[in-house]
Amino acid sequence: MTTEEELVKHLDQVNTVVSEYLKGNDPTQISKDLAIPRQRVAAYIDEWKTMASDNAAIRARAETYRDWE
């Protein structure tokens, strides 16, 4: 697998975790639902928060997503 493919896979997984997080699920529940270790779920959420804090478009999307649910 190329580095680019690995990056895409990683970001897809981060997106899946964050989608559940924005629905109001906590890391423990996300971990159980997606069969991902809780520590990794927490790391993905932290990574997303860091990315979102530096990007107004990501924050706006998250706010829209929360309003849409």
C-alpha positions in Angstrom: 0.0 0.0 0.0 1.4 3.4 -0.9 1.8 6.2 1.5 -1.1 8.1 -0.2 -3.4 5.1 0.1 -2.5 4.8 3.8 -3.2 8.4 4.4 -6.6 8.1 2.7 -7.4 5.0 4.8 -6.4 6.8 7.9 -8.4 9.9 7.1 -11.5 7.8 6.3 -11.2 6.1 9.7 -10.8 9.5 11.4 -13.9 10.7 9.5 -15.9 7.7 10.5 -15.0 8.1 14.2 -15.7 11.8 14.2 -19.1 11.3 12.5 -20.1 9.1 15.4 -18.6 11.6 17.9 -20.6 14.4 16.4 -23.7 12.3 16.8 -23.1 12.4 20.5 -21.5 9.0 21.0 -18.7 8.8 23.5 -15.3 7.2 22.7 -16.1 4.0 24.6 -19.3 3.5 22.6 -17.6 4.4 19.3 -14.9 1.9 20.2 -17.4 -0.9 20.7 -19.5 0.0 17.6 -16.6 0.2 15.2 -14.3 -2.4 16.8 -11.5 0.0 17.2 -9.4 0.3 20.4 -10.7 3.1 22.6 -7.2 4.7 22.8 -7.2 4.9 19.0 -10.7 6.4 18.9 -9.6 9.0 21.4 -6.5 9.8 19.4 -8.5 10.2 16.2 -10.9 12.6 18.0 -7.9 14.6 19.3 -6.3 14.7 15.9 -9.6 15.9 14.4 -9.9 18.6 17.1 -6.4 19.8 16.2 -7.2 19.9 12.5 -10.6 21.6 13.2 -9.1 24.3 15.4 -6.8 25.4 12.5 -9.5 25.2 9.8 -12.7 27.3 9.8 -14.2 25.1 7.0 -14.0 22.0 9.2 -15.5 23.8 12.2 -18.4 25.1 10.0 -19.0 21.6 8.6 -19.1 20.1 12.1 -21.6 22.8 13.3 -23.8 22.2 10.2 -23.6 18.4 10.9 -24.7 18.9 14.5 -27.6 21.1 13.4 -28.6 18.7 10.7 -28.8 15.7 13.1 
